[in-house]
Structure formats: C-alpha cells, structure tokens
Amino acid sequence: MKEFYPKDGRVILHVDMNSFYASVEVAFDPTLKGKPLAIAGNAKERRGIIVTSSYEARAKGVKTTMPIWEALKHCPTLIVMEPNFERYRKASLQIFQLLKEYTPLVEPVSIDEGYIDISSCYHLGTPLHIAHTIQTRLLNELSLPCSIGIAPNKFLAKMASNIKKPLGVTVIRKRQIGEALWPLKVGEMHGIGKKTADKLTKIGIVSIGDLAKADVNALIKYLGINGKKLFERANGIDNRPVDPDSIYDFKSIGNSTTLPVDTTNLDKIKLVLTNLSDSVARRMGRKEVCAETIQITIRYSDRKTVTRSKTVINPIESQSDIFRIALQLFMKHWDRESIRLLGVAAQQLIEKKYAYKQLDLFNFEEDVKKYKLTKTVDELRNRFGEEALLKGSQLSKLKEDRLTDRN
C-alpha cells in the first residue's frame, strides 16, 4: 500500500463529529433518531438559545444561537433538551480512544474534533480505506456520525472535512487547491472570523483565491503576522505537526502569583485577585472557552495551601464574573492569616460555540452590552498591559506596593 502514501510528505485526517451534542443524545436514546432535536439552555421554560441541533431540525430552519421560541416557530415538533456535558465528555473520550487504535499520533483540538497522522499506517490500507473504516466504526460502535477530511496537512484536512456533512469523506490534494478552495468566500476559510473577513473584503479580497494571490507584504502590514499565516494557508502551506502533547485541555486555565511580601491587607489581596481573574479571562478568550467552575488557591506564610472551588449554573467567561466568584470563595475560606500566594483557575471548560446561558428577554440586552465592554477592556489590556483600566484607588495601591518593594 506504500504507493498510496507520499514518500516525503504526510497524510493527515481531520475527524469532525456531526451535530455532536444532538448525536450523543440520539445514541443515548435511540427513540430520538430521525426526529428534529435541539440542545439549548432552560429548555423547560422555552427560554434560552439553541446550542446545536440535529440535521432534521436544521432542515426545518433551526439554527445555532437562535432563541428557542423562534426555533419552535420554524419547527413546532422540535424536541428541545438541555445539555448533558458529562455525557458529552464521556462520548468524546470513547471517540479518541478508538482513534488511538490506529496510531498514537492523535491530536484532539476540541471535544468533537481531532487530527490523525496516518503517514506510517500503510499496513492498514489506503488513506481512503482507513477513513471509511474509522467513520463506519464510530457509527456502528458508538452510534456517532462524523465527516473526515484527508489531506497532506492539518489546514487542508480541516477544510476537506467541512465540504460534505453529514457522513462525508473528502480528499484535498495540493494540486486541487485552486478548484476546491479558491472559489470559496474568504469568510469560509478556517482561521478567518467575521471581523477579519470584513477587513479583507474592504481591500478587495473576497475569495480564498484572492487571498492566495495577494501581496504578502501588504497583508502583513494590514493584518500583522497573521497576514502571512493566512496567505500561506490560502496557498495550502501548513507545516504544523500532529502533536498529541498539545491536547486541548478541558480541565483548567489558571494563573497564580507569589506576593512580594506576605500580607493580610484586603485591598492588596483584591488587587491581586483582580489581575489574576483578568489574566484567566483573557486566556479563556483566546481559546474561545467558558468555564463551569472557578477555583482559588490560597497559600499562607507557613506554606499551608488551601484550594476551594464553586460550580455555576451558567458557564462564565468575563473577568468580572470570575473575580466575583474568586472573591466570594476567598472571603469565605480565608482564615485571616498572612498570605504568600494566590491563584485563580477556570475549570470544566466548554467551547463558546457549545456553551449556553439561560437568557430571557429581560437580561439579553444587558449580557450583550457586558460582552462588548469585556471585549473592549481585553483589547486595551492586551495592547497597553495589565494595569490598563485599573481603578484609581487600585493604581495608587499598585504604585505604593512597587515603591515599597524597591525599598
């Protein structure tokens, strides 16, 4: 079978589960098969938004982020269920355990998708045979449908898996980029969000082909280093290896800091918790995740260490929400002894595209305003540093602490 594999290149599969949350619910309860199904928060009260839906529901006009009441207008027979994240995590583990039966070079990138490097798997058959076998096994053994892209690199494999859903297997070779990708709108390219797509459209780059043929130096000037990366991707260039060690961590994003001087000063402690919460929130923003649990770590001057956590009903992502819970935990569990180290961590992470919140007509506008404000604050702090937008009293305290540290 070696003739079906490149001598010097790689063969990468991108396995993308179809309508994952809904599919897991159908696998758990086969009576749901073939019925229009949606996963959403606060389903019993007909409030909240659609997280994902089955293809039967999509055919009736049900879309992700659509309010439940609107989805029911499109599809009155829609079955609406609340998310069961433990069930989805268990299914995800089973999926990746199956994939690792073919090669250890498996890189999960989210709960429902991952890359596999099968470059040395010629003894198992052709790449197409392996892809179809994996797809069939996932369907027969776990009752979970998927689409698979086959390509010489991760970017092209990802693009290939999006071409046919559900249950598609698509091959994109380097020589096929012009016909397979270039006619697509630039916003359909993996790695390009709406904001970047709008910026590119403004300078006349409408399709992926336009991006591939653009002046790379002009792109770098316009988009920064990301301009070069997008230019390379549009031309099918992606040298990233499939790295099992870079597994997407659904457990925790955290930061901790050792205080310059052990303290019981509550104002100083609040300032540290504020900055730790901000750092965690911005890292979550870059990974596009929300958290179900917030944990704090308190280490006293005698090195005694305490960790405490709180799980929330609605997944959170903003600095203010993280800080609020972290401070609650701190005030509840602090024994008033001198503190040497503080830590804040977000746990039980969920991708934003799968997160849900029990929204209603009274708090939806407030949440949107809070989201826009958080994004603005993040951009300013990313640009000007951690101290940007600290309150005057906090900034004065920070300067005072620095003067103390120097003396």
C-alpha positions in Angstrom: 0.0 0.0 0.0 3.0 2.3 0.1 2.3 3.6 -3.3 -0.8 5.4 -2.0 1.3 7.3 0.5 3.8 10.2 -0.3 7.4 9.4 0.1 8.3 12.6 1.8 5.0 14.2 2.8 2.3 13.4 5.3 -1.3 12.1 5.2 -3.5 13.8 7.8 -7.1 13.0 8.7 -9.4 15.6 10.3 -12.3 13.8 12.1 -15.2 16.1 12.8 -18.2 14.7 14.6 -21.6 15.7 13.1 -24.0 17.6 15.3 -22.1 16.2 18.2 -24.3 17.0 21.2 -27.5 16.1 19.4 -25.9 12.9 18.1 -24.8 11.9 21.6 -28.4 12.3 22.8 -29.7 10.1 20.0 -27.1 7.5 20.7 -28.2 7.5 24.4 -31.9 7.4 23.5 -32.4 5.8 20.0 -36.1 6.8 20.1 -34.9 10.3 19.1 -33.4 9.1 15.8 -34.8 10.8 12.8 -36.6 13.5 14.9 -35.9 17.2 14.9 -33.8 17.7 18.1 -32.1 20.8 19.6 -29.9 21.3 22.6 -30.5 24.5 24.5 -30.4 26.0 27.9 -33.5 26.5 30.1 -35.5 24.2 27.7 -38.4 23.6 30.1 -39.3 27.3 30.2 -38.9 27.8 26.4 -36.2 30.4 27.0 -32.5 30.4 26.1 -30.8 29.8 22.8 -30.0 26.8 20.6 -26.6 25.4 21.2 -26.7 22.8 18.4 -29.4 20.8 16.5 -29.8 17.6 14.5 -29.8 17.8 10.7 -33.6 17.0 10.8 -34.1 20.2 12.8 -31.7 22.2 10.6 -33.7 21.2 7.5 -36.7 22.9 9.2 -34.8 26.2 9.6 -33.5 25.7 13.2 -30.0 27.4 13.6 -27.4 27.7 16.3 -27.8 30.8 18.6 -31.5 31.0 17.6 -33.8 31.7 20.5 -35.9 28.6 21.4 -39.2 30.4 20.8 -38.1 31.3 17.3 -36.8 27.7 16.6 -40.3 26.4 17.6 -41.9 28.7 15.1 -39.8 27.2 12.4 -40.3 23.6 13.7 -43.3 23.2 16.1 -42.4 19.5 16.6 -38.9 20.4 17.7 -37.6 18.4 20.7 -35.6 20.7 23.0 -33.2 19.2 25.5 -30.8 20.8 28.0 -27.0 20.0 27.6 -25.6 17.0 29.5 -21.9 17.9 29.5 -20.8 14.8 31.4 -22.4 12.6 28.8 -20.6 14.5 26.0 -17.2 14.3 27.7 -17.6 10.6 28.1 -18.5 10.1 24.4 -15.5 12.3 23.5 -13.1 10.0 25.4 -14.6 7.0 23.7 -14.1 8.6 20.3 -10.4 9.4 20.9 -9.7 6.0 22.4 -11.0 4.5 19.2 -8.8 6.8 17.0 -5.7 5.9 19.0 -6.2 2.2 18.0 -4.8 3.3 14.6 -1.9 5.5 15.6 -0.6 7.3 18.7 -0.4 10.4 16.6 -3.8 11.7 17.5 -4.3 15.4 18.4 -7.7 16.4 19.9 -8.5 20.0 19.2 -11.9 20.1 20.9 -14.4 17.8 22.4 -15.7 16.7 19.0 -12.8 17.0 16.5 -9.2 16.0 16.1 -6.3 15.3 13.7 -4.7 11.9 13.0 -1.3 11.5 11.2 -1.6 8.2 9.3 1.6 8.7 7.2 3.0 5.4 8.5 -0.2 3.4 8.5 0.1 1.9 5.0 -0.1 -1.6 6.5 -3.7 -0.8 7.4 -4.8 0.0 3.9 -5.1 3.1 1.7 -5.9 6.5 3.4 -9.5 6.3 2.0 -9.9 2.8 3.4 -8.7 3.9 6.8 -11.0 6.9 6.8 -14.1 4.9 5.8 -13.2 2.3 8.4 -13.0 4.9 11.2 -16.2 6.5 10.1 -18.0 3.2 10.0 -16.7 2.1 13.4 -17.7 5.3 15.1 -21.2 4.9 13.6 -21.6 1.2 14.4 -19.9 1.1 17.8 -20.8 4.5 19.3 -23.8 5.4 17.0 -22.0 8.7 16.3 -21.7 10.1 12.7 -18.7 12.1 11.5 -17.1 13.7 8.5 -13.5 13.1 7.6 -11.1 15.2 5.6 -7.9 13.7 4.1 -5.0 15.9 3.1 -1.3 16.5 3.2 -1.6 18.9 6.1 -3.8 20.0 9.0 -5.3 23.1 7.4 -6.4 21.3 4.2 -7.7 18.3 6.2 -9.8 20.7 8.2 -11.2 22.4 5.1 -11.9 19.0 3.5 -13.9 17.7 6.4 -16.3 20.7 6.1 -17.1 20.0 2.4 -19.6 17.2 3.0 -21.7 16.8 6.1 -23.0 14.6 7.5 -21.0 11.4 6.9 -18.7 12.7 4.3 -15.2 11.6 3.4 -13.3 14.2 1.3 -9.8 14.3 -0.1 -8.0 17.5 -1.0 -4.6 17.3 -2.6 -2.2 20.2 -3.0 -2.8 20.3 -6.7 -6.6 20.6 -6.1 -6.4 23.8 -4.0 -7.3 26.0 -7.0 -10.5 24.2 -7.8 -11.5 23.1 -4.3 -10.8 26.1 -2.2 -10.0 29.3 -4.1 -13.6 29.9 -5.4 -14.9 29.9 -1.8 -15.6 33.2 0.0 -12.7 34.2 2.3 -15.0 34.0 5.3 -15.4 30.3 4.8 -11.7 29.7 5.3 -10.7 28.0 8.6 -8.9 30.6 10.8 -10.8 33.6 9.4 -13.6 35.0 11.6 -16.2 37.6 10.6 -14.1 40.5 11.7 -11.1 39.5 9.6 -13.3 38.6 6.7 -14.8 42.1 6.8 -11.4 43.7 6.9 -10.2 41.7 3.9 -13.4 42.4 1.9 -12.8 46.1 2.4 -9.5 45.8 0.5 -11.0 43.7 -2.3 -10.1 40.2 -1.0 -13.4 38.5 -1.4 -12.4 34.8 -2.1 -9.8 32.5 -0.8 -8.2 32.7 -4.3 -7.9 36.5 -3.9 -6.1 35.9 -0.6 -3.8 33.4 -2.1 -2.8 35.8 -4.9 -2.5 38.9 -2.7 0.8 40.7 -1.9 2.0 39.0 1.3 3.9 42.1 2.5 0.7 44.2 2.1 -1.2 41.5 4.1 1.4 41.6 6.9 1.2 45.4 7.0 -2.6 45.2 7.2 -3.1 42.2 9.5 0.2 41.8 11.2 2.0 38.4 11.4 -1.4 36.8 11.0 -1.5 38.1 7.4 1.5 35.9 6.5 -0.1 32.8 8.1 -3.4 33.3 6.3 -1.6 33.9 3.0 0.3 30.6 3.5 -2.9 28.7 4.4 -4.7 30.0 1.3 -1.8 28.5 -0.7 -2.1 25.2 1.1 1.1 25.7 3.2 0.8 24.4 6.7 3.8 22.6 8.4 2.3 22.1 11.8 2.8 18.5 13.0 0.0 16.4 14.6 1.1 16.8 18.2 -0.6 14.5 20.9 1.1 16.6 23.6 -0.8 19.7 22.6 -4.1 18.0 23.6 -6.9 20.6 24.2 -7.2 20.8 28.0 -10.8 20.8 29.1 -9.8 20.8 32.8 -8.3 24.1 33.7 -6.8 27.5 32.7 -5.2 29.1 35.7 -2.8 31.7 37.0 -1.1 32.2 40.3 1.4 34.6 41.8 3.6 34.8 44.8 3.2 38.1 46.6 6.3 40.2 47.0 5.6 40.4 50.7 3.3 38.2 52.8 0.1 40.2 53.6 -3.2 40.4 55.3 -4.1 43.7 53.5 -7.5 43.1 51.9 -7.1 45.9 49.3 -3.8 44.4 48.1 -5.4 40.9 48.0 -8.4 42.2 46.0 -6.0 43.8 43.5 -4.1 40.5 43.0 -7.4 38.6 42.5 -8.5 41.3 40.0 -5.4 40.9 37.9 -5.4 37.1 38.2 -9.0 37.0 37.1 -8.3 39.3 34.2 -5.4 37.1 33.0 -7.5 34.0 33.2 -10.4 35.6 31.3 -8.1 36.8 28.5 -6.6 33.3 28.1 -10.1 31.9 28.0 -11.0 34.4 25.4 -8.0 33.4 23.2 -9.1 29.7 23.5 -12.8 30.7 23.0 -14.0 28.8 26.0 -16.3 29.4 29.0 -16.0 27.9 32.5 -18.4 26.0 34.7 -16.2 26.1 37.8 -13.9 28.7 39.4 -11.2 27.6 41.8 -8.9 29.7 44.1 -5.7 28.7 45.7 -4.5 30.3 49.0 -1.0 29.6 50.3 -0.2 31.1 53.8 3.1 32.3 55.1 3.6 28.9 56.8 3.2 27.3 53.3 -0.1 25.7 54.2 -2.1 25.6 51.0 -5.9 25.6 50.6 -7.9 25.2 47.3 -11.6 25.8 47.1 -14.0 25.9 44.1 -17.5 26.8 43.1 -19.5 25.5 40.1 -22.0 27.8 38.5 -25.3 27.2 36.7 -24.4 29.2 33.6 -20.9 29.0 32.1 -19.0 32.2 32.5 -16.2 34.0 30.7 -15.9 37.6 31.8 -13.2 39.0 34.2 -15.9 40.5 36.4 -17.7 37.2 36.8 -14.5 35.3 37.5 -13.4 37.9 40.0 -16.7 38.0 41.8 -16.7 34.2 42.4 -13.0 34.2 43.3 -13.5 36.9 45.9 -16.6 35.1 47.3 -14.5 32.0 47.7 -11.6 33.9 49.2 -13.7 35.7 51.8 -15.5 32.5 52.8 -12.3 30.4 53.3 -9.6 32.9 54.3 -8.6 32.4 58.0 -7.2 35.9 58.3 -3.6 34.7 58.4 -0.9 36.2 56.3 -0.9 35.2 52.6 2.1 34.3 50.5 0.5 33.1 47.2 -2.9 33.4 45.4 -4.2 31.6 42.4 -7.3 31.7 40.3 -8.3 28.9 37.9 -11.2 28.3 35.5 -12.2 24.7 35.3 -14.6 22.4 33.4 -14.1 24.4 30.2 -16.6 24.4 27.4 -16.1 25.8 23.9 -18.1 29.0 23.4 -19.9 27.6 20.4 -21.3 24.9 22.7 -21.8 27.0 25.8 -25.3 28.1 26.7 -26.9 30.6 29.1 -30.4 30.8 30.4 -31.2 34.0 28.6 -34.5 35.8 28.7 -35.9 39.0 27.3 -35.0 40.9 30.4 -31.3 40.2 30.6 -30.3 39.5 27.0 -29.5 43.2 26.1 -27.6 43.6 29.3 -25.5 40.5 28.5 -24.7 41.8 25.0 -23.5 45.2 26.5 -21.4 43.4 29.1 -19.8 41.2 26.3 -19.0 44.2 24.2 -17.5 46.0 27.2 -15.4 43.0 28.1 -14.0 42.7 24.6 -13.0 46.4 24.6 -11.3 46.1 28.0 -9.4 42.9 26.8 -8.2 44.7 23.7 -6.9 47.7 25.7 -5.2 45.4 28.3 -3.6 43.3 25.5 -2.3 46.4 24.0 -1.2 48.5 27.0 -0.6 45.9 29.7 -2.2 44.6 32.9 -2.6 48.0 34.5 -4.8 49.4 31.8 -8.3 50.5 33.2 -7.5 49.7 36.8 -9.5 51.9 39.2 -7.6 55.0 40.6 -7.5 53.5 44.1 -6.1 50.3 42.7 -3.5 52.0 40.6 -2.4 54.1 43.6 -2.1 51.0 45.7 -0.1 49.2 43.0 2.3 52.2 42.8 2.6 52.2 46.5 3.4 48.5 46.6 6.1 48.9 43.9 7.7 51.7 45.9 7.7 49.5 49.0 9.2 46.6 47.0 12.1 48.8 45.8 12.9 50.0 49.4 
